[in-house]
Amino acid sequence: MTSAKVLVSIAVVGFAVVPVLADFNRTHATNPSWTGHARYHVVWQALSYLALGALALGLLWVPGPLGDRATVPASEGMVQAA
């Protein structure tokens, strides 16, 4: 169970951090030749990925009212009907 959480966490960190690293440089978000509106959208997109990654890690690692039972179906690739 913990190994599955670690693997999902690695994927989430990659999903959340790589766009920030790729977009916050002189060729994208800080490029003065880009219009302000285009830079706004690339920053908004990168920060959205970062926020979704933080949410996903929180949902994965912070225990909730169901304890670990809530993450078992997701980490094993199963979907259970309510």
C-alpha positions in Angstrom: 0.0 0.0 0.0 2.7 2.5 0.9 4.7 1.7 -2.2 1.7 2.5 -4.3 1.3 5.8 -2.5 5.0 6.6 -3.1 4.7 5.8 -6.8 1.6 7.9 -7.2 3.3 10.7 -5.2 6.3 10.7 -7.6 3.9 11.0 -10.5 2.0 13.8 -8.9 5.1 15.7 -8.0 6.3 15.3 -11.6 2.9 16.5 -12.9 2.9 19.5 -10.6 6.6 20.6 -10.6 7.8 20.0 -14.2 5.4 22.6 -15.7 6.6 25.2 -13.2 10.2 24.5 -14.0 9.6 24.5 -17.7 7.4 27.6 -17.9 9.1 30.0 -15.4 12.2 30.9 -17.4 13.2 33.6 -19.9 11.7 31.8 -22.9 8.2 31.6 -21.4 6.6 33.4 -18.4 9.3 36.0 -18.1 9.9 36.6 -21.8 9.4 40.3 -22.5 8.5 39.6 -26.1 5.3 37.7 -25.0 2.2 39.8 -24.5 1.1 40.2 -20.9 -2.0 38.2 -21.6 -0.1 35.2 -22.9 2.3 35.4 -19.9 -0.8 35.6 -17.6 -2.2 32.3 -19.1 1.1 30.4 -18.8 1.6 31.4 -15.2 -2.1 30.6 -14.4 -1.7 27.2 -16.0 1.6 26.3 -14.2 0.3 27.5 -10.8 -2.9 25.5 -11.3 -0.9 22.4 -11.9 1.0 23.1 -8.7 -2.2 23.6 -6.7 -3.8 20.4 -8.1 -0.6 18.5 -7.2 -0.7 19.8 -3.6 -4.4 18.9 -3.4 -3.7 15.4 -4.8 -0.8 14.8 -2.3 -3.0 16.0 0.6 -5.8 13.7 -0.4 -3.4 10.8 -0.8 -1.4 11.2 2.5 -3.6 13.0 5.0 -5.9 10.5 6.8 -9.6 11.2 6.4 -12.7 9.9 8.1 -12.4 6.5 6.3 -8.7 6.2 7.1 -6.6 4.3 4.5 -9.7 2.5 3.1 -10.4 5.5 0.9 -7.1 5.3 -0.9 -7.1 1.5 -1.4 -9.4 1.5 -4.5 -7.5 4.3 -6.1 -4.1 2.9 -5.5 -5.0 -0.5 -6.7 -6.7 0.7 -9.8 -10.2 -0.5 -8.8 -13.4 1.5 -8.8 -16.1 0.4 -6.4 -19.7 1.4 -6.8 -21.3 3.2 -3.8 
